[in-house]
Amino acid sequence: MADHTVTATDATFPTLIAGDKPVLVDFWAPWCGPCRLVAPLLEEIAAEYPTKITVAKLNVDENQQTALQFDVMSIPTMIVFRRGRPTPTRIVGARPKAALLQDLAQYLA
């Protein structure tokens, strides 16, 4: 796993999202081309904003329960969680870094 992102699992997910700090969860799979495109961008965002947001990666093949719980129907899907709950911020599909930063601006300010 990359240096600045954390790995989420069905078991660790509830604890990971419980804090006050926003957590961007990337629902992905190793075979997903768009997931591989967005991964380095998320790593950069995690490295640039370590005090503002946590970036977590959840492999949907290995952790289907959490993906089903949050109605993840296509990947990559990125959802921001805060205080144990999903926020309205939900990003579906690969996006350029500038678009991701715009979508996450309220959490990075």
Secondary structure by P-SEA (a helix, b strand, c coil): ccccbbbbccccccccccccccccccccccccaaaaaaaaaaaaaaaaccccbbbbbbcccccaaaaaaaccccccbbbbbcccccccccccccccaaaaaaaaccccc
